[in-house]
């Protein structure tokens, strides 16, 4: 296993640790949870950077990296709901969008198509990280609670708009009918049954015709 994949697995391992730290509500749990979330975000940056820098992009990494991101943000948002820091309906919109987009990508992949991450999706991810940091620290510093909610509203809007954009891409690419084949262009089966013209038989040389004739 290479280093980028190891960092991705570390981020997945940090998900239950983050939930336990935040929900036990021990002394200093907010700062410790914020530090754990920050460490996970750093691994998210490093695994992608190192994979490209070392040319170690693998199928396992492509599969695990978005899964680790979704697990991390889902764990943080659900913990904030349990802490009464954010409304549950806003978090459900965000998480519902993640399930829908993941399903669309899987269907498209089954058809041999790849729907890349859009600019809206990347912007939503950045806004999610900022809102989680502000909302976590807002548990101790009330002045950060309102900016955190403002950014969370931005996340909800971007989640909805980016989901519509993914639907548009999916409809255009995955459900687009194949272009009609030109009638003049033979298919593979037609090529297989087209008889070849017989090659001309060489005329017998002088003196060989009677010897070779039956």
Secondary structure, DSSP 8 states (H G I E B T S, - for coil): --HHHHHHHHHHHHHHHHHHHHHHT-TTHHHHHHHHHHHHHHHHHHHHHHHHHTT---HHHHHHHHHHHHHHHHHHHHHHHHTTSS-HHHHHHHHHHHHHHHHHHHHHHHTT------HHHHHHHHHHHHHHHHHHHTTT-THHHHHHHHHHHHHHHHHHHHHHHHHHHHHHHTS-------TTS--HHHHHHS-----------TTTHHHH--
